[in-house]
Amino acid sequence: MTDLTLTPTLATLLFVLTCLCGFQYRRVWKAEGPRYQYWLYGVPAALGLAILAFVPLDLTGLAGVSR
């Protein structure tokens, strides 16, 4: 199996997109909006959280980081 890691930039971008999708999901949920929008915003938010939770960060090469 290959060594799968996230760079800090990619992890930050994924975190921001996940937060935006989660915010939109909550907005649609509170307004009792169309059901397809639950899926449209909920699936990317859930996948983003799962990726951030289970894929490690690659911190090699960062100044000041001790391993």
N, C-alpha and C positions, 0 to 999 in steps of 0.2 A: 504494500500500500504506500502511496506517495505521501510525503509530508505536507499536509494541507494546513495553511495558516492564513490569517488575515493581516494585511499591513495596517498600521495605525490610520492611515488616510482612508483606506477602504472601509475599515471598521467605523470610523467617524461618519462617513457618508451613509453607510448602511444604517447606523443609529438614527441619523437625522431623518432619513426616508421612512424608517420604521415608526418614529414618533409622529411624523406627519400623517401617515396612514392610520395610526391608532387614534389620532385626534379626529380625523375625518370619520372613522368608524363610530366613535363615540357621538359625534354630532348627528350622524344619520340615525343611530340607535335612539338618542334622546328625542329626535323629531319623529320617530316611528316612520322613517322613510321607506323607500322601495327595498324589497328584500335583496335584489341583485346587488345593491350597493353595500349591503352587509358583507357579501362575498368579495366584492371588488376591493374593499379596503381592509377587511378582516384577514384574508388569506396572506397578502403581502406583510401585514403587521405581524402575524403569527410566525411566518417563515423567517422574517428578519430577526425576531426575538430568539427563535430556535438557533439560527446561524450564529448570532452573537453569543449565545449561551454555550454552544458546544464546539465551536471552531476556535482554536487558540490564536492569540495575537503573536505576530512575529516581531519581537523586540530586539533582534540582533542588529547591531550597527548604530543603535541610538546612544548618543553621548550621555554619560551619567547613569546608565542603567547597569547595575551589577547583576550577575547571574550566579 
